[in-house]
Amino acid sequence: MLNRLSPVMMLIACLPAQFWGQTGASYPPYWPCNDFDADDQGKRFSPWTPDCPGDESDEPTVIVTAVLNSASLTALPAAPESWITLTGSNLADTSISASTLTLPVQLGTTQVAIRDSTGRVQLASLRNVSPKHIEFLMPAAVAMGNTTVTVTNSHGRSRAVPFPVELISPGVFTANSTGSGVPAAQGILLHSNGARTPVPVFACSTLPGSCKPVPLHSRGDRDQLVLSLYATGIRGNTDPAKVQVKIDGVLAKVLYAGRQSQFAGLDQVDVEVPNSIAGRGTVNLVLTVGGKSANTVQIELQ
């Protein structure tokens, strides 16, 4: 596994905080709203839709509108020890981020309770909370199957919102924290003499959402470019043969896929960029683990 570069890892640590500044729909527009309430015992599961803002008869004050993979920002199943983002309203009194690597189960007055398919209830570790978003770490010991999440704070308690838990559910972190575009990755150029040269994969200005791909090239057939992608939801895979990365449709060699050693819930995939695809410009990169594809990201090859 390649050595980590601290500036990039600091970026990864800050990705969730960048996301809170994003705007947009709080849940996919194709979801209608209704007043469905999952049973608190977690014994049934059916398609869930967000609470209707106009339904005042039994609407809780704390409302969860979506359960998302924090990297891809899509409504995928959750995996043990993966980062999950909740969207909604009145999820916290104010915006607070955890200040230590040992994550708390309460920030301000906000707690997130996970009831798994066996009925076991666990408090989730929290990274960030704000009135409209929460990012939490799915407990490692959560059982597979139908699960519910409940948010409690000074405003009250949300309904128990159902979602599935599966062993693998990959998402790749992106530099703009949108789930698309250039990945929040680092590059290393391996030279034939054994030397290593760090190369940037993206560049950003001070404006939100400004990160763009930096052209990558291997500088000759004797050099090998390796990318380190940062992801969540893949550490449940135990078979290296079930990890694939395709760059512009070309299968690339995966050197490592598993836990990143410094940060909770963060996974890493090291992959060689084939020299045969040099010069193709902006291309798609797709990570697949256990037959499940992560969000598509883009790099630029010079």
Backbone torsions as a table, in degrees:
resi	resn	phi	psi	omega
1	MET	NA	141.0	-173.8
2	LEU	-75.2	153.6	174.8
3	ASN	-64.9	145.9	-178.9
4	ARG	-86.1	150.9	174.5
5	LEU	-107.5	120.3	-171.7
6	SER	-59.7	-37.4	179.1
7	PRO	-60.7	-40.4	179.1
8	VAL	-67.2	-40.0	-179.6
9	MET	-66.2	-32.6	174.9
10	MET	-65.1	-36.7	176.0
11	LEU	-62.5	-45.9	178.8
12	ILE	-57.5	-42.2	-179.3
13	ALA	-62.4	-27.7	-176.5
14	CYS	-96.2	-6.2	-176.0
15	LEU	-53.2	-47.1	-179.2
16	PRO	-58.7	-37.7	-179.5
17	ALA	-64.5	-35.2	177.0
18	GLN	-64.6	-35.6	-175.5
19	PHE	-63.7	-32.4	-175.2
20	TRP	-61.7	-22.4	-179.6
21	GLY	-82.3	-6.3	-178.4
22	GLN	-74.8	151.1	177.0
23	THR	-119.8	168.4	179.3
24	GLY	141.1	-177.1	-178.4
25	ALA	-62.1	142.4	-178.5
26	SER	-79.8	-12.8	173.2
27	TYR	-157.6	158.8	-176.0
28	PRO	-54.9	138.4	-174.1
29	PRO	-65.3	-15.9	-179.1
30	TYR	-84.4	-3.3	176.5
31	TRP	-86.8	116.2	171.6
32	PRO	-72.9	164.9	177.2
33	CYS	-104.0	152.3	173.4
34	ASN	-156.1	-173.3	-176.9
35	ASP	-109.8	29.3	176.9
36	PHE	-61.1	135.2	177.2
37	ASP	-127.6	117.0	178.5
38	ALA	-65.2	145.7	-179.7
39	ASP	-71.7	140.0	-170.8
40	ASP	-66.1	-15.1	180.0
41	GLN	-85.0	-5.3	177.6
42	GLY	66.9	24.6	-175.1
43	LYS	-93.5	-9.2	176.8
44	ARG	-132.9	156.9	-179.7
45	PHE	-144.5	130.4	175.7
46	SER	-147.2	162.3	-177.5
47	PRO	-52.9	130.5	-175.1
48	TRP	-106.7	140.7	174.6
49	THR	-127.3	154.3	-173.4
50	PRO	-64.7	157.6	175.9
51	ASP	-64.0	143.0	178.7
52	CYS	-78.9	121.6	-179.8
53	PRO	-58.3	-28.5	-177.8
54	GLY	-86.5	-4.0	-178.2
55	ASP	-88.9	98.7	-175.4
56	GLU	-92.1	-7.6	-172.2
57	SER	-66.7	-45.5	-177.6
58	ASP	-136.1	20.4	-176.6
59	GLU	-73.3	126.8	175.0
60	PRO	-71.0	158.5	178.8
61	THR	-71.4	-36.6	178.0
62	VAL	-92.0	119.4	-172.8
63	ILE	-123.8	127.1	173.7
64	VAL	-103.5	125.4	-177.7
65	THR	-106.8	-18.9	179.4
66	ALA	-159.8	149.6	174.8
67	VAL	-119.3	114.3	-169.1
68	LEU	-124.7	149.1	166.2
69	ASN	-66.5	126.1	-173.4
70	SER	-66.2	-23.5	-179.7
71	ALA	-84.7	-51.0	-176.5
72	SER	-85.7	-19.2	-176.4
73	LEU	56.6	38.6	174.5
74	THR	-124.0	158.6	-175.7
75	ALA	-82.5	71.7	177.8
76	LEU	-94.1	164.0	168.6
77	PRO	-57.9	151.9	176.4
78	ALA	-89.6	151.5	176.2
79	ALA	-117.6	152.1	175.8
80	PRO	-55.5	139.6	179.5
81	GLU	58.8	33.0	174.0
82	SER	-111.5	158.8	-179.8
83	TRP	-86.3	130.9	-177.4
84	ILE	-124.7	138.8	177.4
85	THR	-113.3	130.6	172.2
86	LEU	-102.9	140.1	170.6
87	THR	-117.2	155.2	-179.4
88	GLY	164.7	-149.6	179.4
89	SER	-139.0	148.8	-177.8
90	ASN	56.3	35.3	-179.9
91	LEU	-77.5	-18.5	177.8
92	ALA	-157.2	163.5	178.2
93	ASP	-74.3	-34.8	-178.0
94	THR	-157.4	175.7	-180.0
95	SER	-83.9	124.2	-179.9
96	ILE	-139.2	139.7	175.0
97	SER	-119.7	147.2	176.2
98	ALA	-63.3	140.1	-175.3
99	SER	-103.8	-1.0	-179.4
100	THR	-132.8	161.5	177.3
101	LEU	-69.5	-26.6	173.0
102	THR	-81.2	107.5	-170.1
103	LEU	-80.3	139.4	178.8
104	PRO	-82.4	162.8	173.8
105	VAL	-95.9	0.8	176.0
106	GLN	-144.6	131.3	172.5
107	LEU	-123.9	120.8	-170.9
108	GLY	63.6	-123.9	175.7
109	THR	-104.6	4.2	-172.5
110	THR	-88.7	130.9	171.3
111	GLN	-130.4	150.6	177.8
112	VAL	-122.7	120.1	-179.4
113	ALA	-106.2	133.2	178.9
114	ILE	-112.5	122.1	173.5
115	ARG	-109.3	116.2	-175.5
116	ASP	-89.6	-175.1	-173.4
117	SER	-67.5	-15.6	177.1
118	THR	-91.0	-5.8	-176.9
119	GLY	93.2	-2.8	179.2
120	ARG	-71.7	135.5	179.3
121	VAL	-111.3	130.3	178.2
122	GLN	-133.3	144.2	172.1
123	LEU	-83.3	133.1	-178.4
124	ALA	-85.5	149.2	173.4
125	SER	-75.1	139.3	-172.8
126	LEU	-111.4	138.5	177.1
127	ARG	-103.4	-48.1	179.2
128	ASN	-143.3	144.2	170.6
129	VAL	-135.2	148.6	174.3
130	SER	-155.0	169.6	-179.5
131	PRO	-56.3	-28.6	-175.8
132	LYS	-111.7	-9.7	-177.2
133	HIS	-144.0	148.2	169.8
134	ILE	-135.9	136.4	170.1
135	GLU	-116.2	126.0	-178.5
136	PHE	-135.6	160.9	179.2
137	LEU	-98.0	122.0	176.8
138	MET	-61.8	131.0	-179.7
139	PRO	-56.3	144.4	-178.9
140	ALA	-66.5	-32.3	-173.8
141	ALA	-94.3	15.5	180.0
142	VAL	-67.9	139.8	179.6
143	ALA	-79.5	152.4	177.0
144	MET	-70.9	151.8	175.2
145	GLY	116.6	-161.8	-175.7
146	ASN	-71.7	129.3	-171.6
147	THR	-134.7	157.6	174.2
148	THR	-129.2	153.5	175.5
149	VAL	-123.8	138.7	179.1
150	THR	-132.4	132.6	178.4
151	VAL	-106.0	132.3	177.8
152	THR	-126.4	135.1	174.6
153	ASN	-157.8	-166.6	-175.6
154	SER	-65.4	-18.6	178.2
155	HIS	-80.2	-18.8	-177.5
156	GLY	136.3	-146.6	-174.7
157	ARG	-134.5	135.2	179.3
158	SER	-78.7	167.2	168.7
159	ARG	-66.6	157.4	176.2
160	ALA	-78.2	111.3	-174.2
161	VAL	-96.6	123.1	-177.3
162	PRO	-83.4	148.2	173.6
163	PHE	-159.8	156.2	-179.7
164	PRO	-87.3	150.4	173.2
165	VAL	-117.8	128.2	177.4
166	GLU	-129.0	159.0	-174.7
167	LEU	-63.2	-35.6	-177.7
168	ILE	-129.5	132.4	176.3
169	SER	-155.1	84.1	-167.9
170	PRO	-76.7	141.3	171.1
171	GLY	-142.8	140.8	-179.3
172	VAL	-106.8	128.7	177.5
173	PHE	-71.5	141.1	-179.6
174	THR	-116.1	155.5	-173.9
175	ALA	-63.9	-31.9	179.4
176	ASN	-92.5	3.9	179.2
177	SER	56.0	38.6	179.4
178	THR	-114.9	-9.0	-175.7
179	GLY	87.0	-0.7	178.8
180	SER	-142.7	173.4	-178.8
181	GLY	85.8	-152.8	-175.2
182	VAL	-74.2	138.3	179.7
183	PRO	-73.4	153.2	172.1
184	ALA	-78.7	78.3	-171.4
185	ALA	-123.6	169.3	171.8
186	GLN	-127.0	153.1	179.8
187	GLY	-120.2	147.9	175.3
188	ILE	-132.1	128.1	175.4
189	LEU	-97.3	115.5	-179.2
190	LEU	-92.8	118.9	-177.7
191	HIS	-92.2	157.4	-176.8
192	SER	-64.9	-22.2	179.0
193	ASN	-87.8	5.9	178.3
194	GLY	94.0	-8.4	179.5
195	ALA	-73.7	156.6	178.9
196	ARG	-128.1	134.0	178.7
197	THR	-122.1	118.6	175.4
198	PRO	-66.2	139.7	176.8
199	VAL	-131.9	137.4	179.0
200	PRO	-74.4	144.2	178.0
201	VAL	-99.0	-25.3	-179.0
202	PHE	-146.6	162.2	175.7
203	ALA	-137.0	143.7	-176.2
204	CYS	-131.4	148.4	169.2
205	SER	-93.6	-170.0	179.6
206	THR	-78.8	-9.7	-177.1
207	LEU	-83.1	140.5	175.9
208	PRO	-60.1	140.7	177.2
209	GLY	73.5	17.2	-174.2
210	SER	-94.9	-1.1	-175.2
211	CYS	-69.1	132.9	-179.1
212	LYS	-132.3	156.7	178.9
213	PRO	-64.9	143.0	171.1
214	VAL	-98.2	130.8	-179.7
215	PRO	-55.9	133.1	-177.8
216	LEU	-113.7	138.3	174.0
217	HIS	-150.5	153.5	-173.4
218	SER	-92.1	-7.7	175.5
219	ARG	60.0	38.5	175.8
220	GLY	122.7	156.3	-176.5
221	ASP	-67.1	-19.5	-178.3
222	ARG	-86.8	-8.3	176.9
223	ASP	-99.7	152.1	178.9
224	GLN	-131.2	123.8	177.4
225	LEU	-88.4	129.2	177.8
226	VAL	-121.4	132.3	176.0
227	LEU	-105.7	138.9	170.3
228	SER	-108.2	111.4	177.2
229	LEU	-92.8	148.3	178.1
230	TYR	-115.9	130.8	-169.5
231	ALA	-141.2	-179.0	171.6
232	THR	-145.4	152.2	175.8
233	GLY	86.6	16.3	-178.4
234	ILE	-114.2	-10.1	-171.8
235	ARG	-69.1	-11.5	176.4
236	GLY	-73.2	-14.0	178.5
237	ASN	-75.9	133.4	179.9
238	THR	-115.6	0.5	-177.7
239	ASP	-115.5	106.0	-179.6
240	PRO	-56.5	-28.1	-179.1
241	ALA	-67.6	-16.2	-178.9
242	LYS	-92.8	9.0	175.5
243	VAL	-107.5	122.6	179.5
244	GLN	-130.5	144.6	172.0
245	VAL	-129.2	126.1	175.1
246	LYS	-114.1	130.4	177.6
247	ILE	-116.3	115.3	-173.9
248	ASP	53.2	37.8	178.2
249	GLY	81.6	-2.7	-178.6
250	VAL	-97.9	129.1	-179.7
251	LEU	-68.7	126.8	-179.3
252	ALA	-106.9	155.9	-178.4
253	LYS	-80.0	123.6	178.2
254	VAL	-92.5	123.2	-178.9
255	LEU	-91.1	-31.5	-178.2
256	TYR	-158.2	143.5	173.1
257	ALA	-150.6	116.7	-179.5
258	GLY	169.9	-154.7	-177.4
259	ARG	-64.2	141.5	165.7
260	GLN	-88.3	137.9	-164.7
261	SER	-79.2	-10.3	-170.9
262	GLN	-105.1	-32.8	-170.2
263	PHE	-123.0	137.6	179.9
264	ALA	-59.1	135.8	174.5
265	GLY	75.0	-2.8	-177.6
266	LEU	-95.3	127.8	177.1
267	ASP	-110.0	162.8	-176.7
268	GLN	-137.2	142.0	175.1
269	VAL	-129.4	119.4	176.1
270	ASP	-100.7	127.6	-173.9
271	VAL	-140.1	138.9	174.7
272	GLU	-80.6	136.0	175.0
273	VAL	-90.0	117.8	-177.7
274	PRO	-59.5	131.9	177.6
275	ASN	-64.6	-21.0	-177.9
276	SER	-68.3	-16.4	-178.0
277	ILE	-106.1	13.6	178.0
278	ALA	-58.9	142.8	175.1
279	GLY	84.4	9.1	-176.9
280	ARG	-84.3	-0.6	178.5
281	GLY	79.3	-147.2	-179.3
282	THR	-77.0	121.5	-175.5
283	VAL	-132.0	157.9	177.7
284	ASN	-82.5	145.1	173.6
285	LEU	-125.2	126.4	-177.0
286	VAL	-126.1	122.3	174.9
287	LEU	-96.4	131.0	177.0
288	THR	-127.4	129.7	-179.7
289	VAL	-130.4	122.6	-180.0
290	GLY	59.7	32.0	-179.9
291	GLY	82.4	2.0	-178.8
292	LYS	-110.7	124.8	-177.3
293	SER	-89.6	139.7	173.6
294	ALA	-83.0	177.9	175.3
295	ASN	-61.4	140.0	179.3
296	THR	-74.9	133.1	177.9
297	VAL	-123.0	170.0	-176.0
298	GLN	-127.9	139.2	169.8
299	ILE	-125.2	166.1	179.6
300	GLU	-117.7	125.5	-179.2
301	LEU	-107.7	126.1	-176.7
302	GLN	-102.5	NA	NA
